[in-house]
Amino acid sequence: MIMKLDQVIFSLFKSKFGKDPIMVIAPGRINLIGEHTDYNEGFVMPAAVDKHIFFLVAPNQTDRFNFISMNYNTSLSFTTSELQAGGEWQHYLMGVIDGIQKRGHSVGGVDCIFGGNVPGGAGMSSSAALCSGFGFALNEIFDFKLTRLDLAKIGQYAEHYFVGLMCGIMDQYASLFGKKDEAFILDCRSLRHEYLPFHFPDIEILLVDTKVKHTLATSAYNARRSSCEEGVAWLQKSNPDIRSLRDTSVSDIEAMRSHVSEDVFTKCGFVVKEIARTQQAALLLKAEDLKGFGKLMFETHWALSNEYEVSCVESDLLVEVASQYPNEVFGARQMGGGFGGCIITLVRKDAVEQFSHKVREKYVGTFKKEPDFYSINLCEGVHSIHHD
Ligand code: GLA
């Protein structure tokens, strides 16, 4: 779709700004397993997907940043003296500019048209695609020589200090380091990754969007992170070598049970087990044991729901329905920060239609609203496209 739109958007840019832009494509991401482990220095298993945000960008030799958002049908203009925090798309972009400046670079003004098809609030990291893609474009234009890892950290900085979500690094990293037909396991402590081929020609990665968007998701996410930090602080009193939940075991968590709140105990326990599940899942994927892999996905879901308490009735229902098709569906679980968004399912290709039909029927019957379905492919991370 993006290739077909290519010409149209280029001409639009040219007629609007009178010059040729560069074009950058930034994908959203899925996460196969490893949820809420990134900010605990654990493991995650994401992949970049073929839902993108595109950017057309050219320097304008002024100090102004002029944006046209195709999706929101709005335009906006600001200078570096007007950067501020908030919850709208421009605040993410302002955070990226500030993050680059904080690294000692001076960012000149640009004209930019952007848009895309990563659904917002669906747990597919449209915001990370926004930050990673824009940062990448600025880096190309001004030759700051920032690495992909620098850009991931800058995107995370924008989320933390301009939007207020104290996220880990998974989303930005996935958008920047994705590879066609591969997922990867990322060690969020060393920030090194290993690609894991996901070549199952008979399997479809089908996302079902609950279309539930929790208004308090940011504060609930930050509260989970604080619970983890509280657990670590308690454990550090007897063992100063513990830096994060990555350094702890189920028995360490058991030992603190009567000393911390039920909430801290349960949340920390979830993370320790989820880190182990993710490592186990990587072994199963390498062995092409999709049944075993999918079983862990289901386990993760119910732990997200009952222990980490970031699910919702809509996601639970979808996963419940998926588990009623053991021969067709290998695994299913809610994906991303939580409180709605998409569930990710691994479904036999020849059963996708029948399964989707059943899911829709049950979902509409229960909640009187339609879910959305996205069949996705794993694709290359942020990159620029040259236009002749
Ligand atoms: C959001 C955050 C990520 C990660 C997930 C949960 O997507 O941005 O850093 O913590 O939630 O796994």
Residues whose N, C-alpha, C, O or C-beta is under 5 A from the ligand:
A	BS01	GLA	G34 E35 H36 T37 D38 C167 G168 I169 M170 D171 G336 G337
